[in-house]
Amino acid sequence: MVIVLVLLLLGHRIQDLVGPLVLNVQTRIWGLLLTAIAAQMILVGLGESFPNWLDAASPLFDDVQGKAGTP
């Protein structure tokens, strides 16, 4: 918690140090990662609510069901 507190207090200095381009790229990367995690959670939730939905949908969803690599 102390490390997070120090980073938050030094936020403006860190922002000036790395520049706006790095912050923009980092924001986009974290946004993409968060979107991918959210999409996976939605698919897993739908798969648990409707078990037959993923069986009939596509073999692309095998990884979501935990069947990746099985024949």
CHARMM internal coordinates of N, CA and C (Angstrom, degrees):
IC EDIT
DIST 1 N 1 CA 1.4420
DIST 1 CA 1 C 1.5215
ANGL 1 N 1 CA 1 C 111.06
DIST 1 C 2 N 1.3161
ANGL 1 CA 1 C 2 N 116.14
DIHE 1 N 1 CA 1 C 2 N -32.45
DIST 2 N 2 CA 1.4636
ANGL 1 C 2 N 2 CA 119.81
DIHE 1 CA 1 C 2 N 2 CA 179.86
DIST 2 CA 2 C 1.5283
ANGL 2 N 2 CA 2 C 110.22
DIHE 1 C 2 N 2 CA 2 C -66.38
DIST 2 C 3 N 1.3323
ANGL 2 CA 2 C 3 N 116.16
DIHE 2 N 2 CA 2 C 3 N -39.74
DIST 3 N 3 CA 1.4724
ANGL 2 C 3 N 3 CA 119.99
DIHE 2 CA 2 C 3 N 3 CA 179.06
DIST 3 CA 3 C 1.5207
ANGL 3 N 3 CA 3 C 110.33
DIHE 2 C 3 N 3 CA 3 C -63.31
DIST 3 C 4 N 1.3302
ANGL 3 CA 3 C 4 N 117.21
DIHE 3 N 3 CA 3 C 4 N -43.45
DIST 4 N 4 CA 1.4623
ANGL 3 C 4 N 4 CA 120.81
DIHE 3 CA 3 C 4 N 4 CA 178.74
DIST 4 CA 4 C 1.5258
ANGL 4 N 4 CA 4 C 110.45
DIHE 3 C 4 N 4 CA 4 C -63.77
DIST 4 C 5 N 1.3289
ANGL 4 CA 4 C 5 N 117.03
DIHE 4 N 4 CA 4 C 5 N -41.42
DIST 5 N 5 CA 1.4610
ANGL 4 C 5 N 5 CA 120.86
DIHE 4 CA 4 C 5 N 5 CA 178.07
DIST 5 CA 5 C 1.5339
ANGL 5 N 5 CA 5 C 111.05
DIHE 4 C 5 N 5 CA 5 C -60.06
DIST 5 C 6 N 1.3296
ANGL 5 CA 5 C 6 N 116.67
DIHE 5 N 5 CA 5 C 6 N -45.49
DIST 6 N 6 CA 1.4721
ANGL 5 C 6 N 6 CA 120.55
DIHE 5 CA 5 C 6 N 6 CA 179.65
DIST 6 CA 6 C 1.5237
ANGL 6 N 6 CA 6 C 110.29
DIHE 5 C 6 N 6 CA 6 C -62.73
DIST 6 C 7 N 1.3510
ANGL 6 CA 6 C 7 N 117.17
DIHE 6 N 6 CA 6 C 7 N -43.63
DIST 7 N 7 CA 1.4657
ANGL 6 C 7 N 7 CA 120.05
DIHE 6 CA 6 C 7 N 7 CA 179.24
DIST 7 CA 7 C 1.5246
ANGL 7 N 7 CA 7 C 111.45
DIHE 6 C 7 N 7 CA 7 C -63.19
DIST 7 C 8 N 1.3216
ANGL 7 CA 7 C 8 N 117.46
DIHE 7 N 7 CA 7 C 8 N -39.73
DIST 8 N 8 CA 1.4585
ANGL 7 C 8 N 8 CA 119.85
DIHE 7 CA 7 C 8 N 8 CA 178.47
DIST 8 CA 8 C 1.5268
ANGL 8 N 8 CA 8 C 111.73
DIHE 7 C 8 N 8 CA 8 C -67.55
DIST 8 C 9 N 1.3135
ANGL 8 CA 8 C 9 N 116.86
DIHE 8 N 8 CA 8 C 9 N -39.16
DIST 9 N 9 CA 1.4601
ANGL 8 C 9 N 9 CA 119.55
DIHE 8 CA 8 C 9 N 9 CA 179.09
DIST 9 CA 9 C 1.5278
ANGL 9 N 9 CA 9 C 112.18
DIHE 8 C 9 N 9 CA 9 C -69.14
DIST 9 C 10 N 1.3243
ANGL 9 CA 9 C 10 N 116.53
DIHE 9 N 9 CA 9 C 10 N -30.58
DIST 10 N 10 CA 1.4629
ANGL 9 C 10 N 10 CA 121.15
DIHE 9 CA 9 C 10 N 10 CA 179.46
DIST 10 CA 10 C 1.5290
ANGL 10 N 10 CA 10 C 112.60
DIHE 9 C 10 N 10 CA 10 C -95.74
DIST 10 C 11 N 1.3148
ANGL 10 CA 10 C 11 N 117.07
DIHE 10 N 10 CA 10 C 11 N 16.09
DIST 11 N 11 CA 1.4595
ANGL 10 C 11 N 11 CA 121.85
DIHE 10 CA 10 C 11 N 11 CA -175.46
DIST 11 CA 11 C 1.5197
ANGL 11 N 11 CA 11 C 114.18
DIHE 10 C 11 N 11 CA 11 C -56.15
DIST 11 C 12 N 1.3232
ANGL 11 CA 11 C 12 N 117.21
DIHE 11 N 11 CA 11 C 12 N -44.71
DIST 12 N 12 CA 1.4649
ANGL 11 C 12 N 12 CA 120.05
DIHE 11 CA 11 C 12 N 12 CA -178.66
DIST 12 CA 12 C 1.5312
ANGL 12 N 12 CA 12 C 111.34
DIHE 11 C 12 N 12 CA 12 C -66.46
DIST 12 C 13 N 1.3068
ANGL 12 CA 12 C 13 N 116.49
DIHE 12 N 12 CA 12 C 13 N -39.15
DIST 13 N 13 CA 1.4753
ANGL 12 C 13 N 13 CA 119.18
DIHE 12 CA 12 C 13 N 13 CA 178.70
DIST 13 CA 13 C 1.5176
ANGL 13 N 13 CA 13 C 110.84
DIHE 12 C 13 N 13 CA 13 C -67.73
DIST 13 C 14 N 1.3187
ANGL 13 CA 13 C 14 N 117.19
DIHE 13 N 13 CA 13 C 14 N -40.74
DIST 14 N 14 CA 1.4667
ANGL 13 C 14 N 14 CA 120.93
DIHE 13 CA 13 C 14 N 14 CA 178.19
DIST 14 CA 14 C 1.5282
ANGL 14 N 14 CA 14 C 109.60
DIHE 13 C 14 N 14 CA 14 C -64.16
DIST 14 C 15 N 1.3248
ANGL 14 CA 14 C 15 N 116.95
DIHE 14 N 14 CA 14 C 15 N -41.00
DIST 15 N 15 CA 1.4565
ANGL 14 C 15 N 15 CA 121.15
DIHE 14 CA 14 C 15 N 15 CA 178.45
DIST 15 CA 15 C 1.5306
ANGL 15 N 15 CA 15 C 110.88
DIHE 14 C 15 N 15 CA 15 C -61.61
DIST 15 C 16 N 1.3132
ANGL 15 CA 15 C 16 N 117.40
DIHE 15 N 15 CA 15 C 16 N -42.52
DIST 16 N 16 CA 1.4639
ANGL 15 C 16 N 16 CA 120.57
DIHE 15 CA 15 C 16 N 16 CA 178.15
DIST 16 CA 16 C 1.5228
ANGL 16 N 16 CA 16 C 110.97
DIHE 15 C 16 N 16 CA 16 C -67.13
DIST 16 C 17 N 1.3253
ANGL 16 CA 16 C 17 N 117.10
DIHE 16 N 16 CA 16 C 17 N -33.17
DIST 17 N 17 CA 1.4566
ANGL 16 C 17 N 17 CA 121.55
DIHE 16 CA 16 C 17 N 17 CA -177.64
DIST 17 CA 17 C 1.5271
ANGL 17 N 17 CA 17 C 112.15
DIHE 16 C 17 N 17 CA 17 C -71.51
DIST 17 C 18 N 1.3222
ANGL 17 CA 17 C 18 N 117.99
DIHE 17 N 17 CA 17 C 18 N -46.44
DIST 18 N 18 CA 1.4686
ANGL 17 C 18 N 18 CA 120.20
DIHE 17 CA 17 C 18 N 18 CA -175.57
DIST 18 CA 18 C 1.5146
ANGL 18 N 18 CA 18 C 112.86
DIHE 17 C 18 N 18 CA 18 C -85.23
DIST 18 C 19 N 1.3053
ANGL 18 CA 18 C 19 N 118.75
DIHE 18 N 18 CA 18 C 19 N -27.60
DIST 19 N 19 CA 1.4528
ANGL 18 C 19 N 19 CA 121.25
DIHE 18 CA 18 C 19 N 19 CA 177.00
DIST 19 CA 19 C 1.5152
ANGL 19 N 19 CA 19 C 112.75
DIHE 18 C 19 N 19 CA 19 C 91.52
DIST 19 C 20 N 1.3255
ANGL 19 CA 19 C 20 N 115.67
DIHE 19 N 19 CA 19 C 20 N 163.34
DIST 20 N 20 CA 1.4619
ANGL 19 C 20 N 20 CA 120.63
DIHE 19 CA 19 C 20 N 20 CA -175.48
DIST 20 CA 20 C 1.5327
ANGL 20 N 20 CA 20 C 113.51
DIHE 19 C 20 N 20 CA 20 C -70.18
DIST 20 C 21 N 1.3217
ANGL 20 CA 20 C 21 N 118.17
DIHE 20 N 20 CA 20 C 21 N -31.25
DIST 21 N 21 CA 1.4678
ANGL 20 C 21 N 21 CA 120.49
DIHE 20 CA 20 C 21 N 21 CA -178.64
DIST 21 CA 21 C 1.5247
ANGL 21 N 21 CA 21 C 110.71
DIHE 20 C 21 N 21 CA 21 C -64.84
DIST 21 C 22 N 1.3173
ANGL 21 CA 21 C 22 N 117.08
DIHE 21 N 21 CA 21 C 22 N -45.70
DIST 22 N 22 CA 1.4667
ANGL 21 C 22 N 22 CA 121.06
DIHE 21 CA 21 C 22 N 22 CA 179.77
DIST 22 CA 22 C 1.5244
ANGL 22 N 22 CA 22 C 110.05
DIHE 21 C 22 N 22 CA 22 C -63.65
DIST 22 C 23 N 1.3089
ANGL 22 CA 22 C 23 N 117.65
DIHE 22 N 22 CA 22 C 23 N -41.40
DIST 23 N 23 CA 1.4630
ANGL 22 C 23 N 23 CA 120.71
DIHE 22 CA 22 C 23 N 23 CA 179.13
DIST 23 CA 23 C 1.5212
ANGL 23 N 23 CA 23 C 111.31
DIHE 22 C 23 N 23 CA 23 C -65.24
DIST 23 C 24 N 1.3269
ANGL 23 CA 23 C 24 N 117.13
DIHE 23 N 23 CA 23 C 24 N -38.16
DIST 24 N 24 CA 1.4621
ANGL 23 C 24 N 24 CA 121.30
DIHE 23 CA 23 C 24 N 24 CA 178.82
DIST 24 CA 24 C 1.5256
ANGL 24 N 24 CA 24 C 110.16
DIHE 23 C 24 N 24 CA 24 C -65.55
DIST 24 C 25 N 1.3227
ANGL 24 CA 24 C 25 N 117.39
DIHE 24 N 24 CA 24 C 25 N -45.06
DIST 25 N 25 CA 1.4653
ANGL 24 C 25 N 25 CA 121.22
DIHE 24 CA 24 C 25 N 25 CA 179.28
DIST 25 CA 25 C 1.5208
ANGL 25 N 25 CA 25 C 110.28
DIHE 24 C 25 N 25 CA 25 C -64.31
DIST 25 C 26 N 1.3093
ANGL 25 CA 25 C 26 N 117.11
DIHE 25 N 25 CA 25 C 26 N -44.02
DIST 26 N 26 CA 1.4580
ANGL 25 C 26 N 26 CA 121.02
DIHE 25 CA 25 C 26 N 26 CA 180.00
DIST 26 CA 26 C 1.5379
ANGL 26 N 26 CA 26 C 110.91
DIHE 25 C 26 N 26 CA 26 C -63.30
DIST 26 C 27 N 1.3071
ANGL 26 CA 26 C 27 N 117.35
DIHE 26 N 26 CA 26 C 27 N -40.37
DIST 27 N 27 CA 1.4561
ANGL 26 C 27 N 27 CA 120.83
DIHE 26 CA 26 C 27 N 27 CA 178.09
DIST 27 CA 27 C 1.5182
ANGL 27 N 27 CA 27 C 111.27
DIHE 26 C 27 N 27 CA 27 C -62.11
DIST 27 C 28 N 1.3203
ANGL 27 CA 27 C 28 N 116.82
DIHE 27 N 27 CA 27 C 28 N -42.06
DIST 28 N 28 CA 1.4665
ANGL 27 C 28 N 28 CA 120.42
DIHE 27 CA 27 C 28 N 28 CA 179.99
DIST 28 CA 28 C 1.5253
ANGL 28 N 28 CA 28 C 111.56
DIHE 27 C 28 N 28 CA 28 C -67.78
DIST 28 C 29 N 1.3198
ANGL 28 CA 28 C 29 N 117.62
DIHE 28 N 28 CA 28 C 29 N -39.65
DIST 29 N 29 CA 1.4689
ANGL 28 C 29 N 29 CA 120.83
DIHE 28 CA 28 C 29 N 29 CA 179.33
DIST 29 CA 29 C 1.5249
ANGL 29 N 29 CA 29 C 110.27
DIHE 28 C 29 N 29 CA 29 C -64.87
DIST 29 C 30 N 1.3345
ANGL 29 CA 29 C 30 N 117.96
DIHE 29 N 29 CA 29 C 30 N -46.89
DIST 30 N 30 CA 1.4613
ANGL 29 C 30 N 30 CA 120.74
DIHE 29 CA 29 C 30 N 30 CA 178.91
DIST 30 CA 30 C 1.5211
ANGL 30 N 30 CA 30 C 111.06
DIHE 29 C 30 N 30 CA 30 C -64.47
DIST 30 C 31 N 1.3250
ANGL 30 CA 30 C 31 N 117.78
DIHE 30 N 30 CA 30 C 31 N -35.72
DIST 31 N 31 CA 1.4665
ANGL 30 C 31 N 31 CA 121.01
DIHE 30 CA 30 C 31 N 31 CA 176.73
DIST 31 CA 31 C 1.5178
ANGL 31 N 31 CA 31 C 111.85
DIHE 30 C 31 N 31 CA 31 C -64.60
DIST 31 C 32 N 1.3333
ANGL 31 CA 31 C 32 N 116.74
DIHE 31 N 31 CA 31 C 32 N -41.38
DIST 32 N 32 CA 1.4576
ANGL 31 C 32 N 32 CA 120.95
DIHE 31 CA 31 C 32 N 32 CA 177.74
DIST 32 CA 32 C 1.5247
ANGL 32 N 32 CA 32 C 110.98
DIHE 31 C 32 N 32 CA 32 C -65.20
DIST 32 C 33 N 1.3168
ANGL 32 CA 32 C 33 N 116.59
DIHE 32 N 32 CA 32 C 33 N -41.84
DIST 33 N 33 CA 1.4686
ANGL 32 C 33 N 33 CA 120.60
DIHE 32 CA 32 C 33 N 33 CA 178.26
DIST 33 CA 33 C 1.5259
ANGL 33 N 33 CA 33 C 110.75
DIHE 32 C 33 N 33 CA 33 C -63.75
DIST 33 C 34 N 1.3175
ANGL 33 CA 33 C 34 N 117.33
DIHE 33 N 33 CA 33 C 34 N -43.80
DIST 34 N 34 CA 1.4557
ANGL 33 C 34 N 34 CA 121.07
DIHE 33 CA 33 C 34 N 34 CA 179.19
DIST 34 CA 34 C 1.5280
ANGL 34 N 34 CA 34 C 111.13
DIHE 33 C 34 N 34 CA 34 C -63.73
DIST 34 C 35 N 1.3345
ANGL 34 CA 34 C 35 N 117.71
DIHE 34 N 34 CA 34 C 35 N -38.77
DIST 35 N 35 CA 1.4570
ANGL 34 C 35 N 35 CA 121.76
DIHE 34 CA 34 C 35 N 35 CA 177.80
DIST 35 CA 35 C 1.5195
ANGL 35 N 35 CA 35 C 111.20
DIHE 34 C 35 N 35 CA 35 C -64.61
DIST 35 C 36 N 1.3281
ANGL 35 CA 35 C 36 N 117.50
DIHE 35 N 35 CA 35 C 36 N -41.58
DIST 36 N 36 CA 1.4619
ANGL 35 C 36 N 36 CA 120.89
DIHE 35 CA 35 C 36 N 36 CA 178.76
DIST 36 CA 36 C 1.5280
ANGL 36 N 36 CA 36 C 111.43
DIHE 35 C 36 N 36 CA 36 C -64.66
DIST 36 C 37 N 1.3239
ANGL 36 CA 36 C 37 N 117.36
DIHE 36 N 36 CA 36 C 37 N -41.31
DIST 37 N 37 CA 1.4688
ANGL 36 C 37 N 37 CA 120.89
DIHE 36 CA 36 C 37 N 37 CA 177.93
DIST 37 CA 37 C 1.5288
ANGL 37 N 37 CA 37 C 109.94
DIHE 36 C 37 N 37 CA 37 C -64.57
DIST 37 C 38 N 1.3200
ANGL 37 CA 37 C 38 N 117.53
DIHE 37 N 37 CA 37 C 38 N -42.06
DIST 38 N 38 CA 1.4640
ANGL 37 C 38 N 38 CA 121.29
DIHE 37 CA 37 C 38 N 38 CA 179.77
DIST 38 CA 38 C 1.5199
ANGL 38 N 38 CA 38 C 111.13
DIHE 37 C 38 N 38 CA 38 C -64.07
DIST 38 C 39 N 1.3348
ANGL 38 CA 38 C 39 N 117.36
DIHE 38 N 38 CA 38 C 39 N -42.30
DIST 39 N 39 CA 1.4644
ANGL 38 C 39 N 39 CA 120.66
DIHE 38 CA 38 C 39 N 39 CA 178.86
DIST 39 CA 39 C 1.5217
ANGL 39 N 39 CA 39 C 111.07
DIHE 38 C 39 N 39 CA 39 C -63.33
DIST 39 C 40 N 1.3219
ANGL 39 CA 39 C 40 N 117.25
DIHE 39 N 39 CA 39 C 40 N -41.40
DIST 40 N 40 CA 1.4576
ANGL 39 C 40 N 40 CA 120.29
DIHE 39 CA 39 C 40 N 40 CA 178.42
DIST 40 CA 40 C 1.5271
ANGL 40 N 40 CA 40 C 110.90
DIHE 39 C 40 N 40 CA 40 C -64.60
DIST 40 C 41 N 1.3159
ANGL 40 CA 40 C 41 N 117.19
DIHE 40 N 40 CA 40 C 41 N -41.40
DIST 41 N 41 CA 1.4663
ANGL 40 C 41 N 41 CA 120.12
DIHE 40 CA 40 C 41 N 41 CA 179.58
DIST 41 CA 41 C 1.5263
ANGL 41 N 41 CA 41 C 111.03
DIHE 40 C 41 N 41 CA 41 C -64.66
DIST 41 C 42 N 1.3172
ANGL 41 CA 41 C 42 N 117.07
DIHE 41 N 41 CA 41 C 42 N -37.47
DIST 42 N 42 CA 1.4684
ANGL 41 C 42 N 42 CA 120.74
DIHE 41 CA 41 C 42 N 42 CA 177.39
DIST 42 CA 42 C 1.5210
ANGL 42 N 42 CA 42 C 110.10
DIHE 41 C 42 N 42 CA 42 C -64.82
DIST 42 C 43 N 1.3281
ANGL 42 CA 42 C 43 N 117.47
DIHE 42 N 42 CA 42 C 43 N -45.41
DIST 43 N 43 CA 1.4643
ANGL 42 C 43 N 43 CA 120.60
DIHE 42 CA 42 C 43 N 43 CA 179.64
DIST 43 CA 43 C 1.5208
ANGL 43 N 43 CA 43 C 111.97
DIHE 42 C 43 N 43 CA 43 C -64.13
DIST 43 C 44 N 1.3042
ANGL 43 CA 43 C 44 N 117.57
DIHE 43 N 43 CA 43 C 44 N -40.35
DIST 44 N 44 CA 1.4659
ANGL 43 C 44 N 44 CA 120.38
DIHE 43 CA 43 C 44 N 44 CA 177.82
DIST 44 CA 44 C 1.5247
ANGL 44 N 44 CA 44 C 110.10
DIHE 43 C 44 N 44 CA 44 C -64.90
DIST 44 C 45 N 1.3138
ANGL 44 CA 44 C 45 N 117.38
DIHE 44 N 44 CA 44 C 45 N -42.55
DIST 45 N 45 CA 1.4621
ANGL 44 C 45 N 45 CA 120.76
DIHE 44 CA 44 C 45 N 45 CA 178.36
DIST 45 CA 45 C 1.5135
ANGL 45 N 45 CA 45 C 112.33
DIHE 44 C 45 N 45 CA 45 C -63.08
DIST 45 C 46 N 1.3298
ANGL 45 CA 45 C 46 N 116.89
DIHE 45 N 45 CA 45 C 46 N -42.57
DIST 46 N 46 CA 1.4601
ANGL 45 C 46 N 46 CA 120.20
DIHE 45 CA 45 C 46 N 46 CA 176.95
DIST 46 CA 46 C 1.5227
ANGL 46 N 46 CA 46 C 110.80
DIHE 45 C 46 N 46 CA 46 C -66.16
DIST 46 C 47 N 1.3354
ANGL 46 CA 46 C 47 N 116.52
DIHE 46 N 46 CA 46 C 47 N -37.43
DIST 47 N 47 CA 1.4562
ANGL 46 C 47 N 47 CA 120.08
DIHE 46 CA 46 C 47 N 47 CA 178.85
DIST 47 CA 47 C 1.5150
ANGL 47 N 47 CA 47 C 112.42
DIHE 46 C 47 N 47 CA 47 C -65.58
DIST 47 C 48 N 1.3352
ANGL 47 CA 47 C 48 N 117.14
DIHE 47 N 47 CA 47 C 48 N -34.61
DIST 48 N 48 CA 1.4626
ANGL 47 C 48 N 48 CA 120.16
DIHE 47 CA 47 C 48 N 48 CA 177.81
DIST 48 CA 48 C 1.5238
ANGL 48 N 48 CA 48 C 111.17
DIHE 47 C 48 N 48 CA 48 C -77.20
DIST 48 C 49 N 1.3169
ANGL 48 CA 48 C 49 N 117.43
DIHE 48 N 48 CA 48 C 49 N -33.60
DIST 49 N 49 CA 1.4642
ANGL 48 C 49 N 49 CA 120.57
DIHE 48 CA 48 C 49 N 49 CA 179.73
DIST 49 CA 49 C 1.5229
ANGL 49 N 49 CA 49 C 111.79
DIHE 48 C 49 N 49 CA 49 C -75.94
DIST 49 C 50 N 1.3164
ANGL 49 CA 49 C 50 N 115.88
DIHE 49 N 49 CA 49 C 50 N -37.74
DIST 50 N 50 CA 1.4590
ANGL 49 C 50 N 50 CA 121.92
DIHE 49 CA 49 C 50 N 50 CA -178.99
DIST 50 CA 50 C 1.5221
ANGL 50 N 50 CA 50 C 108.81
DIHE 49 C 50 N 50 CA 50 C -127.29
DIST 50 C 51 N 1.3272
ANGL 50 CA 50 C 51 N 118.66
DIHE 50 N 50 CA 50 C 51 N 82.70
DIST 51 N 51 CA 1.4654
ANGL 50 C 51 N 51 CA 121.34
DIHE 50 CA 50 C 51 N 51 CA -172.74
DIST 51 CA 51 C 1.5251
ANGL 51 N 51 CA 51 C 113.58
DIHE 50 C 51 N 51 CA 51 C -59.99
DIST 51 C 52 N 1.2971
ANGL 51 CA 51 C 52 N 118.65
DIHE 51 N 51 CA 51 C 52 N -34.03
DIST 52 N 52 CA 1.4672
ANGL 51 C 52 N 52 CA 120.66
DIHE 51 CA 51 C 52 N 52 CA -178.16
DIST 52 CA 52 C 1.5216
ANGL 52 N 52 CA 52 C 112.41
DIHE 51 C 52 N 52 CA 52 C -78.58
DIST 52 C 53 N 1.3181
ANGL 52 CA 52 C 53 N 117.48
DIHE 52 N 52 CA 52 C 53 N -14.58
DIST 53 N 53 CA 1.4626
ANGL 52 C 53 N 53 CA 121.10
DIHE 52 CA 52 C 53 N 53 CA -178.38
DIST 53 CA 53 C 1.5177
ANGL 53 N 53 CA 53 C 111.36
DIHE 52 C 53 N 53 CA 53 C -62.88
DIST 53 C 54 N 1.3146
ANGL 53 CA 53 C 54 N 117.66
DIHE 53 N 53 CA 53 C 54 N -44.85
DIST 54 N 54 CA 1.4588
ANGL 53 C 54 N 54 CA 120.61
DIHE 53 CA 53 C 54 N 54 CA -178.67
DIST 54 CA 54 C 1.5173
ANGL 54 N 54 CA 54 C 111.85
DIHE 53 C 54 N 54 CA 54 C -74.29
DIST 54 C 55 N 1.3433
ANGL 54 CA 54 C 55 N 118.62
DIHE 54 N 54 CA 54 C 55 N -29.41
DIST 55 N 55 CA 1.4623
ANGL 54 C 55 N 55 CA 120.94
DIHE 54 CA 54 C 55 N 55 CA 178.32
DIST 55 CA 55 C 1.5220
ANGL 55 N 55 CA 55 C 110.76
DIHE 54 C 55 N 55 CA 55 C -63.48
DIST 55 C 56 N 1.3210
ANGL 55 CA 55 C 56 N 116.79
DIHE 55 N 55 CA 55 C 56 N -40.45
DIST 56 N 56 CA 1.4577
ANGL 55 C 56 N 56 CA 120.75
DIHE 55 CA 55 C 56 N 56 CA -176.50
DIST 56 CA 56 C 1.5231
ANGL 56 N 56 CA 56 C 112.57
DIHE 55 C 56 N 56 CA 56 C -89.21
DIST 56 C 57 N 1.3294
ANGL 56 CA 56 C 57 N 118.16
DIHE 56 N 56 CA 56 C 57 N -17.14
DIST 57 N 57 CA 1.4651
ANGL 56 C 57 N 57 CA 120.66
DIHE 56 CA 56 C 57 N 57 CA -171.65
DIST 57 CA 57 C 1.5211
ANGL 57 N 57 CA 57 C 112.42
DIHE 56 C 57 N 57 CA 57 C -69.39
DIST 57 C 58 N 1.3074
ANGL 57 CA 57 C 58 N 117.07
DIHE 57 N 57 CA 57 C 58 N -61.81
DIST 58 N 58 CA 1.4491
ANGL 57 C 58 N 58 CA 119.24
DIHE 57 CA 57 C 58 N 58 CA -174.49
DIST 58 CA 58 C 1.5211
ANGL 58 N 58 CA 58 C 109.47
DIHE 57 C 58 N 58 CA 58 C -175.53
DIST 58 C 59 N 1.3404
ANGL 58 CA 58 C 59 N 117.42
DIHE 58 N 58 CA 58 C 59 N 151.16
DIST 59 N 59 CA 1.4671
ANGL 58 C 59 N 59 CA 118.73
DIHE 58 CA 58 C 59 N 59 CA 174.80
DIST 59 CA 59 C 1.5292
ANGL 59 N 59 CA 59 C 112.42
DIHE 58 C 59 N 59 CA 59 C -68.94
DIST 59 C 60 N 1.3343
ANGL 59 CA 59 C 60 N 117.50
DIHE 59 N 59 CA 59 C 60 N -9.72
DIST 60 N 60 CA 1.4584
ANGL 59 C 60 N 60 CA 120.25
DIHE 59 CA 59 C 60 N 60 CA 177.74
DIST 60 CA 60 C 1.5218
ANGL 60 N 60 CA 60 C 111.49
DIHE 59 C 60 N 60 CA 60 C -66.44
DIST 60 C 61 N 1.3349
ANGL 60 CA 60 C 61 N 117.17
DIHE 60 N 60 CA 60 C 61 N -22.44
DIST 61 N 61 CA 1.4503
ANGL 60 C 61 N 61 CA 121.08
DIHE 60 CA 60 C 61 N 61 CA -177.54
DIST 61 CA 61 C 1.5193
ANGL 61 N 61 CA 61 C 112.68
DIHE 60 C 61 N 61 CA 61 C -91.31
DIST 61 C 62 N 1.3320
ANGL 61 CA 61 C 62 N 118.69
DIHE 61 N 61 CA 61 C 62 N 6.76
DIST 62 N 62 CA 1.4538
ANGL 61 C 62 N 62 CA 121.08
DIHE 61 CA 61 C 62 N 62 CA -179.78
DIST 62 CA 62 C 1.5222
ANGL 62 N 62 CA 62 C 111.74
DIHE 61 C 62 N 62 CA 62 C -60.70
DIST 62 C 63 N 1.3233
ANGL 62 CA 62 C 63 N 116.41
DIHE 62 N 62 CA 62 C 63 N -35.87
DIST 63 N 63 CA 1.4607
ANGL 62 C 63 N 63 CA 119.64
DIHE 62 CA 62 C 63 N 63 CA 179.99
DIST 63 CA 63 C 1.5260
ANGL 63 N 63 CA 63 C 111.21
DIHE 62 C 63 N 63 CA 63 C -65.95
DIST 63 C 64 N 1.3204
ANGL 63 CA 63 C 64 N 117.22
DIHE 63 N 63 CA 63 C 64 N -33.70
DIST 64 N 64 CA 1.4624
ANGL 63 C 64 N 64 CA 121.56
DIHE 63 CA 63 C 64 N 64 CA 179.71
DIST 64 CA 64 C 1.5350
ANGL 64 N 64 CA 64 C 109.33
DIHE 63 C 64 N 64 CA 64 C -66.56
DIST 64 C 65 N 1.3311
ANGL 64 CA 64 C 65 N 116.59
DIHE 64 N 64 CA 64 C 65 N -35.26
DIST 65 N 65 CA 1.4515
ANGL 64 C 65 N 65 CA 120.83
DIHE 64 CA 64 C 65 N 65 CA -179.72
DIST 65 CA 65 C 1.5246
ANGL 65 N 65 CA 65 C 112.49
DIHE 64 C 65 N 65 CA 65 C -83.85
DIST 65 C 66 N 1.3046
ANGL 65 CA 65 C 66 N 117.69
DIHE 65 N 65 CA 65 C 66 N -7.53
DIST 66 N 66 CA 1.4444
ANGL 65 C 66 N 66 CA 121.00
DIHE 65 CA 65 C 66 N 66 CA -178.64
DIST 66 CA 66 C 1.5136
ANGL 66 N 66 CA 66 C 113.05
DIHE 65 C 66 N 66 CA 66 C 83.69
DIST 66 C 67 N 1.3397
ANGL 66 CA 66 C 67 N 117.40
DIHE 66 N 66 CA 66 C 67 N 21.85
DIST 67 N 67 CA 1.4554
ANGL 66 C 67 N 67 CA 121.22
DIHE 66 CA 66 C 67 N 67 CA -178.81
DIST 67 CA 67 C 1.5266
ANGL 67 N 67 CA 67 C 111.86
DIHE 66 C 67 N 67 CA 67 C -103.81
DIST 67 C 68 N 1.2916
ANGL 67 CA 67 C 68 N 118.36
DIHE 67 N 67 CA 67 C 68 N 10.17
DIST 68 N 68 CA 1.4712
ANGL 67 C 68 N 68 CA 120.85
DIHE 67 CA 67 C 68 N 68 CA -176.33
DIST 68 CA 68 C 1.5183
ANGL 68 N 68 CA 68 C 110.41
DIHE 67 C 68 N 68 CA 68 C -60.28
DIST 68 C 69 N 1.2945
ANGL 68 CA 68 C 69 N 116.29
DIHE 68 N 68 CA 68 C 69 N 132.19
DIST 69 N 69 CA 1.4542
ANGL 68 C 69 N 69 CA 121.41
DIHE 68 CA 68 C 69 N 69 CA 176.47
DIST 69 CA 69 C 1.5243
ANGL 69 N 69 CA 69 C 114.57
DIHE 68 C 69 N 69 CA 69 C 89.29
DIST 69 C 70 N 1.3346
ANGL 69 CA 69 C 70 N 117.14
DIHE 69 N 69 CA 69 C 70 N -4.16
DIST 70 N 70 CA 1.4614
ANGL 69 C 70 N 70 CA 119.43
DIHE 69 CA 69 C 70 N 70 CA 178.15
DIST 70 CA 70 C 1.5155
ANGL 70 N 70 CA 70 C 109.01
DIHE 69 C 70 N 70 CA 70 C -95.20
DIST 70 C 71 N 1.3281
ANGL 70 CA 70 C 71 N 118.01
DIHE 70 N 70 CA 70 C 71 N 140.86
DIST 71 N 71 CA 1.4721
ANGL 70 C 71 N 71 CA 119.94
DIHE 70 CA 70 C 71 N 71 CA -179.23
DIST 71 CA 71 C 1.5027
ANGL 71 N 71 CA 71 C 113.06
DIHE 70 C 71 N 71 CA 71 C -73.51
END
COOR INIT
IC SEED 1 N 1 CA 1 C
IC BUILD
